[in-house]
Structure formats: C-alpha cells, structure tokens
Amino acid sequence: MKVEWNQDKCIHSAECVKNLPAVFMVKGGKFVIDQSGAPKDEIRRVVGMCPSGALEITE
C-alpha cells in the first residue's frame, strides 16, 4: 500500500494532519507522509476523510 498526495488538489483543510499526525505531518515546510506511523486500516480511514481527494491509496 502506498499513499500519494496530489498537491494541486489539496485544499489544505489539514484533516489528515489533525486526525493522524504520526503519519501526516509538515516538516521543514514540506508535507511528509510516514506510513510507518500507524496501522494500514487507520491510514485508510484518514485518507477517506480527505475532503478534496488529494490523498489516494495505491496497492
């Protein structure tokens, strides 16, 4: 499983960062996804919360 972020679609609501900060975070002014920070089911849940669809999962 891989989480991809489409910067052009992102509306910066920060739902991912608020709901799963161990995976989705901003470091040094850049958006970082660290998939080792949570179980896959939790990551899937938060990706599904993205209001703009900027986060996508590929298998």
Secondary structure by P-SEA (a helix, b strand, c coil): cbbbbccccccccccccccccccccccccbbbbccccccaaaaaaaaaacccccccccc
